[in-house]
Amino acid sequence: MKRRKFLKQSSLFTIGAFTMSQNLFAVPPDKFISKRPKLEDRNFTSEAVEATIREVKSAIKDEEIAWLFENCYPNTLDTTIDFEIIDGKPDTFVITGDIDAMWLRDSTAQVWPYMPLISKDEKLRELVKGLINRQVKCVLLDSYANAFYKDKTRISHWDSDQTQMLPGVHERKWEIDSLCYVIRLANEYYQITKDASIFDKDWDKAMRLIVQTFKIEQRKNSESKYVFSRETTSVIDSPPFGGTGRPAKPNGLICSMFRPSDDSTLYPYLIPSNIFAVLSLQQLTAIYRNVLNEDIFATQCETMSTEVYDAIQKYAVSEHLDFGEMYAYEVDGFGNKLFMDDANVPSLMSLAYLGAHKTTDSIYKNTRKFLLSESNPYFLKGALAEGQASPHTGKNKIWPMGIILRAMTSSNVDEIKKCLTMLKATHAGTGFMHEGFDKDDPKKYSRDWFAWANTLFGELIIKINNENPSILALKFD
């Protein structure tokens, strides 16, 4: 085999490559009218969020970016929240957007950009507390399910899936990250508020179930009973071999039958999700040892965290021909490795965002360089943008989420500016982020209403305002 040519700084080609065509989808200035629902039609309001919108929007010189921020940042609160008190406790159900169900992953990610505000806004704090309570109910219902209904009498669109479909479950795709997001939210809530009341008996039961599920899915003794099959023409919508997935050699890593995109894994050990699990187990260790004084369970969490971490170092870190020491995306324990990334979080790109790595860590820098190169089969370049894709939407759609995470994990001002320019040029005049858009025609996009991507865009703008406010004083043409 010939050595592949190393493409130096292939991810940083000039913004000028986009200037000829980016104005094709520009929105006339007089059209920057808020796309938010009327005040009386909003599902939830927070004065802290509204104050943040006013403050940050006033710092943005580019009218279209300011308009996008105003539309996107509050989109989760405006449109997806169902909050009430149930049995004396706050309860928050958060739909993902145009799919009327709650994903454990999405629901945490959707409220995450509001977390810095919960110490200022009691109403917002109760919303997050209610989501923690709702997620606990979901985990206790089925720790393998990824998405749920509030109304348990609803019949799932996926009711014919060949897996255990309990009332209240919308979809039962086993994804490690779903459970990690439950821990992530509770940990962050406690770190900000020091309110330990969330750690009640149900929460404790759910956490122990999560760790038990992780342990089972290490599959050391073939104890997993999880299977999933779906009648579909999509080869990535169901694991092969009767819904059990491809062979994997037990090595301490946790099997995940699906990625955060809800696509089935090629190799069962999904590395970004295993790294996420290490973080989650470390968080549980600290909570149980330092807050709940449950040292036995804390030690169990710590031991598993160390085991998974060591297995990642042994089986997922590789010396790439062109990029040096970096992470594989998936492995099987037999020596086979997949080098790619998916725009959904957790991804390899998002490891710095999640806190698993600093942006200056050598292995992260090498991995990131690979992800933004033509060596990554899911890094696409088109007429108006370049960015990470996902097999979930085929071979031609770039995900705004990927562009956003690229900006959020960058300290390079020119790269951040480039990402904002691409996001401005590719929302197809809608004023919102989408799931994916055709690399050469942003009008061909998926999902009109994808609250996670919208709120994540808002988080990016706030991060820039906090760390590099001079960028927002620019125009992105």
BELHU-V390421 format. One line per field, one symbol per residue. phi: phi as a letter, one per 30 degrees, with the letter a starting at -180 (. if undefined). burial: b if it has 9 or more other ideal C-beta (glycine too) atoms within 8 Angstrom, else e. Layout:
phi=???
burial=???
This chain:
phi=.dddddcdhddcdddedcddcddecdceedcdcecddeedcddabbddddddddddedccdddddddeddddededddbbcbcacbhibdbbcbddkdcdacceddddddcedcedcddcbdddddddeddeddddeddddadcdcbbcdddddcdecddedadcdejcdabcdbededddddeddddededchdddddddddedddddddddededdhdbhddcdbabbdaccdccaddhiicidebceajdcdbdbdddicdddcdcddedddddeddddddeddddccchcdddeddddddedddedddddccdbcdeccidacddbbbicjdbccaabddcdbdededddjdbddcdedddddddddcbddddcccbbdcabldcbeecjcbcdceedddddddcccdeddddddddddddbdhidibdbdbbedcaddcbcidbbdedddddddeddddddcbeddddcccc
burial=eeeeeeeeebbbeebeebeeebeebebeeeebeeebeeeeebbbebebbbebbeebbebbebebbbbbbbbbbbbbbbbbbbbeeeeeebbbbbbbbeeebbbbbbbbbbbbbbbebbeebeebbbbbbbbbbbbbbbbbbbbebbbbbeeeeeebebeebebebeebbbbbbbbbbbbbbbbbbbbbbbebbeeeebbeebbbbbbbbbbbbbebbbbeeeeeebbbbbeeeeeeebbeeebebbebeebebbbbbbbbbbbbbebbbbbbbbbbbbbbbbbbbbbbbebbeeeebbbbbbebbebbbbbbeebbbbebeebebbbbbbbbbeeebbbebbbbbbbbbbbbbbebbebebebbbbbbbbbbbebbebbbebebbbbbbbbbbeeebbbbbbbbbbbbbbeeeebbbbbbbbbbbbbbeebbbbbbbbbeebeebebeebbbbbbbbbbbbbbbbeeebebbebebe
